[in-house]
């Protein structure tokens, strides 16, 4: 029977880059002694150590999607040790699409609007680990024309060639394949 015994618990086992993960060693024990040291190492999938902590319980938020390994080593007062590890799956946080609709001031084209998705939010862009693509669909594509668009496609100028209400669907996809959509009436 090994003594001490290292037991690591992750809450949750999987999440996203906006998830706060908890790692605790509360269930670790030593029968013949008392645990004197808790050492936690967090590794990326290339086996690089990202963080080392000597806390019994650790909270951590990962900045990049990845498969991480969390290792807990416990050392008792007799300097005996044991290690255990767990894998944690961290996915990207889906983007939050937003766009504004503003009419142009061109009197010759009264049904021309600027659709601006600059306010779209993606948590992973804050950590410089993501990029976004913007796709739009229109409820009446035969009578709708995109007359201009920015190089990153965040902002477009569109002309509706029929009266009434048009639906515009914006789908934003991150570089990890996570997407979200929003629909607005124009």
Buried (B, 14 or more C-beta within 10 A) or exposed (E): EEEBBBBBBBEEEEBBBBBEBEBBBEEBBBEEBEBBEBBBBBBBEEEEEBEEBEEBEBEBEBBBBBEBBBBBBBBBEEEBBBEBBBEBEBBBBBBEBBBEBEEBEEEEBEBBBBBBBEEBEBBBBEBEBBEBEBEBEBBEEEBBEEEEBEEEBBBBBBBBEEEEEBEBBBBBBBBBEBBBEBEBEB
